Amino acid sequence: MADVTIWHNQRCSKSRGALAILEERGIDHEVVRYLEDTPSRAQLEGVLQLLGTDDPTAIARRNEDLWKELGLDGADRDAVLDALAANPSLIERPIVIKGDRAVVARPSERVLELLD
């Protein structure tokens, strides 16, 4: 089992940067291509716990057109979680998980917070 999991989008420079840091440091990691292997609502809830927040907007791409089209500004927690589970492109990237902690690695160097 890998030490670290990264929810990765290859098209994202921040995601590629965080993955490169893991690889450069020889960190055993699992890559989850979350756009193809969409996290369940329960997995999203779990990541929020690891991030130390109950607010799903902490992992949401709120500037995306789809966010606006779905009318998610001011939406309740359940509506946001449902939208993230149904539309993984709205999930912020990369999310890096190690043990009982996680970070949204924006900037990519935030991954270093988990490697202490």
MDTraj code that builds the backbone (N, CA, C; nanometers):
import mdtraj as md
import numpy as np

residues = "MET ALA ASP VAL THR ILE TRP HIS ASN GLN ARG CYS SER LYS SER ARG GLY ALA LEU ALA ILE LEU GLU GLU ARG GLY ILE ASP HIS GLU VAL VAL ARG TYR LEU GLU ASP THR PRO SER ARG ALA GLN LEU GLU GLY VAL LEU GLN LEU LEU GLY THR ASP ASP PRO THR ALA ILE ALA ARG ARG ASN GLU ASP LEU TRP LYS GLU LEU GLY LEU ASP GLY ALA ASP ARG ASP ALA VAL LEU ASP ALA LEU ALA ALA ASN PRO SER LEU ILE GLU ARG PRO ILE VAL ILE LYS GLY ASP ARG ALA VAL VAL ALA ARG PRO SER GLU ARG VAL LEU GLU LEU LEU ASP".split()
xyz = np.array([
    [0.0836, -0.1181, 0.0000],
    [0.0000, 0.0000, 0.0000],
    [0.0884, 0.1248, 0.0000],
    [0.0495, 0.2225, -0.0783],
    [0.1281, 0.3445, -0.0922],
    [0.1171, 0.4323, 0.0322],
    [0.2232, 0.5072, 0.0578],
    [0.2257, 0.6004, 0.1705],
    [0.1345, 0.7203, 0.1464],
    [0.1252, 0.7601, 0.0202],
    [0.0568, 0.8835, -0.0170],
    [-0.0356, 0.8550, -0.1350],
    [-0.1502, 0.9215, -0.1344],
    [-0.2431, 0.9161, -0.2476],
    [-0.2593, 1.0571, -0.3011],
    [-0.2565, 1.0705, -0.4327],
    [-0.2786, 1.2004, -0.4953],
    [-0.3964, 1.1897, -0.5915],
    [-0.4960, 1.2760, -0.5698],
    [-0.6068, 1.2884, -0.6648],
    [-0.5541, 1.3802, -0.7729],
    [-0.5305, 1.3254, -0.8901],
    [-0.4484, 1.3876, -0.9933],
    [-0.5262, 1.4132, -1.1226],
    [-0.4957, 1.5273, -1.1823],
    [-0.5442, 1.5616, -1.3163],
    [-0.4215, 1.6004, -1.3973],
    [-0.3847, 1.5176, -1.4930],
    [-0.2636, 1.5368, -1.5715],
    [-0.2619, 1.6708, -1.6456],
    [-0.3784, 1.7265, -1.6757],
    [-0.3841, 1.8534, -1.7493],
    [-0.3552, 1.9740, -1.6608],
    [-0.3482, 1.9541, -1.5302],
    [-0.3295, 2.0641, -1.4355],
    [-0.1819, 2.0773, -1.3970],
    [-0.1258, 2.1960, -1.4157],
    [0.0160, 2.2162, -1.3838],
    [0.0433, 2.1988, -1.2339],
    [-0.0493, 2.2410, -1.1483],
    [-0.0304, 2.2246, -1.0033],
    [-0.0290, 2.0764, -0.9657],
    [-0.1151, 2.0010, -1.0297],
    [-0.1217, 1.8574, -1.0041],
    [0.0061, 1.7893, -1.0536],
    [0.0504, 1.8252, -1.1723],
    [0.1759, 1.7690, -1.2236],
    [0.2928, 1.8070, -1.1333],
    [0.2907, 1.9303, -1.0825],
    [0.3977, 1.9755, -0.9933],
    [0.4019, 1.8969, -0.8641],
    [0.2859, 1.8736, -0.8030],
    [0.2812, 1.7963, -0.6779],
    [0.3267, 1.6528, -0.7017],
    [0.2842, 1.5954, -0.8126],
    [0.3262, 1.4590, -0.8460],
    [0.4776, 1.4535, -0.8667],
    [0.5329, 1.5544, -0.9315],
    [0.6778, 1.5588, -0.9532],
    [0.7528, 1.5653, -0.8204],
    [0.7024, 1.6418, -0.7248],
    [0.7662, 1.6500, -0.5929],
    [0.7681, 1.5123, -0.5274],
    [0.6556, 1.4418, -0.5334],
    [0.6499, 1.3072, -0.4746],
    [0.7517, 1.2153, -0.5421],
    [0.7575, 1.2221, -0.6744],
    [0.8487, 1.1347, -0.7485],
    [0.9944, 1.1713, -0.7218],
    [1.0258, 1.3006, -0.7197],
    [1.1635, 1.3454, -0.6943],
    [1.2129, 1.2998, -0.5568],
    [1.1236, 1.2945, -0.4609],
    [1.1610, 1.2554, -0.3244],
    [1.1493, 1.1050, -0.3009],
    [1.1108, 1.0309, -0.4035],
    [1.1016, 0.8866, -0.3914],
    [0.9902, 0.8407, -0.2988],
    [0.8844, 0.9205, -0.2883],
    [0.7715, 0.8865, -0.2006],
    [0.6820, 0.7846, -0.2713],
    [0.6583, 0.6729, -0.2034],
    [0.5666, 0.5722, -0.2562],
    [0.4272, 0.6338, -0.2610],
    [0.3660, 0.6361, -0.3798],
    [0.2375, 0.7039, -0.3931],
    [0.1454, 0.6302, -0.4901],
    [0.0181, 0.6537, -0.4696],
    [-0.0861, 0.6022, -0.5586],
    [-0.1480, 0.7225, -0.6284],
    [-0.1631, 0.7120, -0.7587],
    [-0.2258, 0.8180, -0.8367],
    [-0.3703, 0.7780, -0.8640],
    [-0.4616, 0.8641, -0.8217],
    [-0.6040, 0.8438, -0.8503],
    [-0.6436, 0.9497, -0.9522],
    [-0.6782, 0.9055, -1.0693],
    [-0.7241, 0.9973, -1.1738],
    [-0.8736, 1.0203, -1.1498],
    [-0.8996, 1.1179, -1.0645],
    [-1.0332, 1.1362, -1.0090],
    [-1.1375, 1.1753, -1.1140],
    [-1.0960, 1.2242, -1.2299],
    [-1.1933, 1.2538, -1.3350],
    [-1.2490, 1.1256, -1.3959],
    [-1.1684, 1.0192, -1.3936],
    [-1.2110, 0.8898, -1.4463],
    [-1.2619, 0.7984, -1.3354],
    [-1.1965, 0.8029, -1.2214],
    [-1.2327, 0.7210, -1.1057],
    [-1.2941, 0.8149, -1.0016],
    [-1.4166, 0.8559, -1.0294],
    [-1.4821, 0.9614, -0.9525],
    [-1.5006, 0.9224, -0.8066],
    [-1.4555, 1.0088, -0.7145],
    [-1.4755, 0.9808, -0.5725],
    [-1.6245, 0.9815, -0.5364],
    [-1.6605, 0.8926, -0.4482],
    [-1.7986, 0.8883, -0.3988],
    [-1.8196, 1.0039, -0.3016],
    [-1.9434, 1.0253, -0.2700],
    [-1.9736, 1.1281, -0.1700],
    [-1.9062, 1.0948, -0.0370],
    [-1.9050, 0.9664, -0.0011],
    [-1.8395, 0.9246, 0.1237],
    [-1.6895, 0.9546, 0.1189],
    [-1.6260, 0.9331, 0.0061],
    [-1.4836, 0.9646, -0.0077],
    [-1.4610, 1.1157, 0.0030],
    [-1.5502, 1.1936, -0.0546],
    [-1.5391, 1.3393, -0.0431],
    [-1.5515, 1.3818, 0.1024],
    [-1.6466, 1.3233, 0.1735],
    [-1.6636, 1.3519, 0.3167],
    [-1.5369, 1.3157, 0.3934],
    [-1.4779, 1.2010, 0.3579],
    [-1.3558, 1.1580, 0.4243],
    [-1.2407, 1.2551, 0.4017],
    [-1.2274, 1.3049, 0.2809],
    [-1.1218, 1.4021, 0.2509],
    [-1.1444, 1.5308, 0.3294],
    [-1.2680, 1.5736, 0.3391],
    [-1.2955, 1.6941, 0.4180],
    [-1.2495, 1.6751, 0.5627],
    [-1.2772, 1.5585, 0.6186],
    [-1.2314, 1.5298, 0.7560],
    [-1.0799, 1.5387, 0.7655],
    [-1.0104, 1.4803, 0.6674],
    [-0.8639, 1.4820, 0.6688],
    [-0.8090, 1.6230, 0.6533],
    [-0.8835, 1.7072, 0.5836],
    [-0.8443, 1.8474, 0.5675],
    [-0.8770, 1.9300, 0.6911],
    [-0.9582, 1.8732, 0.7803],
    [-0.9949, 1.9444, 0.9020],
    [-1.1035, 2.0479, 0.8809],
    [-1.1918, 2.0208, 0.7848],
    [-1.3011, 2.1135, 0.7573],
    [-1.4285, 2.0360, 0.7283],
    [-1.5391, 2.1029, 0.7466],
    [-1.6698, 2.0460, 0.7137],
    [-1.7261, 2.1119, 0.5877],
    [-1.6532, 2.2090, 0.5358],
    [-1.7009, 2.2923, 0.4249],
    [-1.6559, 2.2362, 0.2900],
    [-1.7475, 2.1820, 0.2105],
    [-1.7085, 2.1232, 0.0829],
    [-1.6572, 2.2242, -0.0191],
    [-1.6817, 2.3526, 0.0040],
    [-1.6254, 2.4507, -0.0907],
    [-1.4734, 2.4563, -0.0798],
    [-1.4171, 2.3977, 0.0271],
    [-1.2717, 2.3929, 0.0422],
    [-1.2067, 2.3064, -0.0658],
    [-1.2845, 2.2186, -0.1282],
    [-1.2304, 2.1320, -0.2338],
    [-1.3035, 2.1548, -0.3662],
    [-1.3647, 2.2698, -0.3801],
    [-1.4454, 2.2991, -0.4986],
    [-1.3788, 2.4054, -0.5850],
    [-1.3929, 2.3885, -0.7142],
    [-1.3452, 2.4869, -0.8112],
    [-1.4614, 2.5832, -0.8398],
    [-1.4705, 2.6841, -0.7575],
    [-1.5856, 2.7751, -0.7607],
    [-1.5819, 2.8757, -0.8748],
    [-1.4715, 2.8845, -0.9446],
    [-1.4642, 2.9776, -1.0573],
    [-1.5002, 2.9122, -1.1902],
    [-1.5301, 2.7845, -1.1867],
    [-1.5665, 2.7128, -1.3089],
    [-1.7053, 2.7557, -1.3577],
    [-1.7209, 2.7605, -1.4885],
    [-1.8515, 2.7945, -1.5467],
    [-1.9595, 2.6985, -1.4986],
    [-1.9257, 2.5693, -1.4881],
    [-2.0239, 2.4698, -1.4449],
    [-2.0748, 2.5004, -1.3045],
    [-1.9869, 2.5473, -1.2174],
    [-2.0270, 2.5857, -1.0815],
    [-2.1384, 2.6900, -1.0892],
    [-2.1160, 2.7880, -1.1741],
    [-2.2136, 2.8961, -1.1901],
    [-2.3413, 2.8446, -1.2561],
    [-2.3258, 2.7617, -1.3589],
    [-2.4420, 2.7058, -1.4288],
    [-2.5310, 2.6252, -1.3339],
    [-2.4689, 2.5559, -1.2407],
    [-2.5447, 2.4749, -1.1450],
    [-2.5999, 2.5579, -1.0293],
    [-2.5658, 2.6867, -1.0269],
    [-2.6172, 2.7754, -0.9222],
    [-2.5691, 2.7388, -0.7833],
    [-2.4407, 2.7033, -0.7717],
    [-2.3901, 2.6533, -0.6440],
    [-2.3417, 2.7612, -0.5484],
    [-2.3288, 2.8846, -0.5928],
    [-2.2947, 2.9919, -0.4997],
    [-2.4054, 3.0020, -0.3957],
    [-2.3707, 2.9873, -0.2701],
    [-2.4690, 2.9945, -0.1626],
    [-2.5488, 2.8667, -0.1409],
    [-2.5170, 2.7611, -0.2175],
    [-2.5889, 2.6345, -0.2009],
    [-2.5519, 2.5707, -0.0673],
    [-2.6417, 2.4867, -0.0162],
    [-2.6124, 2.4204, 0.1106],
    [-2.5087, 2.3093, 0.0911],
    [-2.4584, 2.2620, 0.2017],
    [-2.3510, 2.1631, 0.2034],
    [-2.3857, 2.0390, 0.1219],
    [-2.5062, 1.9871, 0.1410],
    [-2.5464, 1.8657, 0.0691],
    [-2.5488, 1.8876, -0.0814],
    [-2.5989, 2.0016, -0.1241],
    [-2.6045, 2.0308, -0.2678],
    [-2.4640, 2.0383, -0.3269],
    [-2.3714, 2.0983, -0.2532],
    [-2.2339, 2.1085, -0.3031],
    [-2.1698, 1.9702, -0.3108],
    [-2.1859, 1.8892, -0.2070],
    [-2.1292, 1.7536, -0.2103],
    [-2.1885, 1.6714, -0.3232],
    [-2.3184, 1.6810, -0.3426],
    [-2.3827, 1.6078, -0.4526],
    [-2.3266, 1.6535, -0.5868],
    [-2.3065, 1.7836, -0.6022],
    [-2.2535, 1.8379, -0.7277],
    [-2.1104, 1.7899, -0.7516],
    [-2.0280, 1.7870, -0.6463],
    [-1.8904, 1.7404, -0.6612],
    [-1.8866, 1.5925, -0.6991],
    [-1.9722, 1.5133, -0.6373],
    [-1.9758, 1.3700, -0.6673],
    [-2.0244, 1.3449, -0.8102],
    [-2.1161, 1.4274, -0.8576],
    [-2.1711, 1.4096, -0.9921],
    [-2.0846, 1.4746, -1.1005],
    [-2.0022, 1.5718, -1.0603],
    [-1.9231, 1.6487, -1.1570],
    [-1.7800, 1.6622, -1.1051],
    [-1.6986, 1.5580, -1.1215],
    [-1.5644, 1.5615, -1.0623],
    [-1.4761, 1.6744, -1.1163],
    [-1.5109, 1.7319, -1.2291],
    [-1.4324, 1.8453, -1.2797],
    [-1.4413, 1.9653, -1.1856],
    [-1.5382, 1.9637, -1.0936],
    [-1.5526, 2.0714, -0.9962],
    [-1.4656, 2.0505, -0.8712],
    [-1.3989, 1.9356, -0.8628],
    [-1.3134, 1.9080, -0.7482],
    [-1.1776, 1.9750, -0.7698],
    [-1.1345, 2.0501, -0.6695],
    [-1.0039, 2.1165, -0.6760],
    [-0.8945, 2.0121, -0.6838],
    [-0.7860, 2.0470, -0.7491],
    [-0.6751, 1.9536, -0.7633],
    [-0.5443, 2.0267, -0.7447],
    [-0.4467, 1.9478, -0.7064],
    [-0.4538, 1.8099, -0.6593],
    [-0.4858, 1.8053, -0.5100],
    [-0.5460, 1.6970, -0.4701],
    [-0.5631, 1.6687, -0.3277],
    [-0.4664, 1.5557, -0.2962],
    [-0.3839, 1.5775, -0.1954],
    [-0.2831, 1.4791, -0.1583],
    [-0.3132, 1.4326, -0.0160],
    [-0.3139, 1.3000, 0.0016],
    [-0.3525, 1.2390, 0.1286],
    [-0.2374, 1.1537, 0.1799],
    [-0.2072, 1.1706, 0.3081],
    [-0.1090, 1.0847, 0.3751],
    [-0.1618, 1.0561, 0.5154],
    [-0.1886, 0.9302, 0.5411],
    [-0.2365, 0.8907, 0.6733],
    [-0.3655, 0.9617, 0.7086],
    [-0.3616, 1.0360, 0.8181],
    [-0.4826, 1.1030, 0.8657],
    [-0.4831, 1.2519, 0.8320],
    [-0.4060, 1.2894, 0.7293],
    [-0.4004, 1.4295, 0.6882],
    [-0.4103, 1.4399, 0.5367],
    [-0.4537, 1.5565, 0.4929],
    [-0.4607, 1.5846, 0.3497],
    [-0.4364, 1.7331, 0.3276],
    [-0.3957, 1.7666, 0.2050],
    [-0.3833, 1.9064, 0.1644],
    [-0.4344, 1.9195, 0.0222],
    [-0.4868, 2.0374, -0.0060],
    [-0.5095, 2.0764, -0.1445],
    [-0.3786, 2.1434, -0.1846],
    [-0.3035, 2.0800, -0.2719],
    [-0.1668, 2.1229, -0.3023],
    [-0.1648, 2.2345, -0.4066],
    [-0.2155, 2.3484, -0.3653],
    [-0.2126, 2.4707, -0.4448],
    [-0.1546, 2.5788, -0.3558],
    [-0.0318, 2.6164, -0.3760],
    [0.0612, 2.5722, -0.4797],
    [0.1100, 2.4285, -0.4560],
    [0.1731, 2.3752, -0.5573],
    [0.2180, 2.2353, -0.5525],
    [0.3026, 2.2053, -0.4297],
    [0.3806, 2.3020, -0.3846],
    [0.4701, 2.2830, -0.2718],
    [0.3982, 2.2527, -0.1412],
    [0.2689, 2.2762, -0.1366],
    [0.1926, 2.2438, -0.0143],
    [0.2007, 2.0952, 0.0169],
    [0.2315, 2.0129, -0.0818],
    [0.2471, 1.8692, -0.0575],
    [0.3557, 1.8446, 0.0461],
    [0.4529, 1.9355, 0.0549],
    [0.5621, 1.9202, 0.1509],
    [0.5118, 1.9221, 0.2946],
    [0.3965, 1.9832, 0.3201],
    [0.3388, 1.9856, 0.4545],
    [0.3099, 1.8450, 0.5065],
    [0.2847, 1.7528, 0.4147],
    [0.2541, 1.6156, 0.4526],
    [0.3789, 1.5293, 0.4682],
    [0.4902, 1.5793, 0.4201],
    [0.6115, 1.4964, 0.4135],
    [0.7064, 1.5236, 0.5302],
    [0.6648, 1.6041, 0.6255],
    [0.7493, 1.6350, 0.7417],
    [0.7755, 1.5109, 0.8235],
])
top = md.Topology()
chain = top.add_chain()
for i, resn in enumerate(residues, 1):
    res = top.add_residue(resn, chain, resSeq=i)
    for name in ("N", "CA", "C"):
        top.add_atom(name, md.element.get_by_symbol(name[0]), res)
traj = md.Trajectory(xyz[None], top)
